[in-house]
Amino acid sequence: MANDPSLTLAQVRAILRHSDLATTGHYLNARVEDLFHALQQYYNRPRIMLAFAPCYDPEDVKAVFGG
């Protein structure tokens, strides 16, 4: 139940009659397939390109942040 995406953890806690949500958390298990899918999504998402305002000297930005 705790890993069912259609139920919230609070709902599972109420169904199992746990007084503390931390107790219900002990039943959560990460499946390898879910971890693999989450990692694929993370690495395939578009990256945000950082840009500094034009008033900053590029050499100063490089000195502070590397580059």
ABEGO torsion letter per residue (X at the ends): XAABAABBAAAAAAAAGBABAAAAAAABBBBAAAAAAAAAAAAABBBBBBBBBAABBAAAAAAAAEX
